[in-house]
Amino acid sequence: MNSKLGKAKELIIKKMEDKMQEYKRILKIFILLIAARSGSLYSAWLDNVPGKIKQPDGVEVDIFWTGDEFYHWAHNEDYYTIIQDEKTGFWCWAERYLSGELISSGYKIHLTNPKSLGFSPNINISKRDNWFGLS
């Protein structure tokens, strides 16, 4: 009778161990799915990350970057938007064109003050027109 009871105990313990292994596999899959899903939901938003840009004439200018890996822009400490002029390659103050898009004003950021030029702070590019090549 003791040997039957011992075998029954062993069988119950084996079934419990198998069930625990199954639960562990399910838990691992669940954790992997959560981790994979959460990584694609959130991007790393950063505000006012200091940076430097070099103008074509060699002058280095301190700027700030704001945004995430998909949508970001350059600005100064007073939030005047900076874009690179497509014709000259210089970084210039941005201004809003009649169509609503941002264009280079042609005023180089290291030679002019955006406030004295009458520009507005906090203007920004649309996500569709992201100037940095990411959409």
ABEGO torsion letter per residue (X at the ends): XAAAAAAAAAAAAAAAAAAAAAAAAAAAAAAAAAAAAAAAABBBBBBGBBBBBBBAAGBBBBBBBBEBAABBBBBBAAGBBBBBBAAAGBBBBBBBBAAGBBBBAGBBAAABBAAAAGBBBGBBBBAAABAAGBX
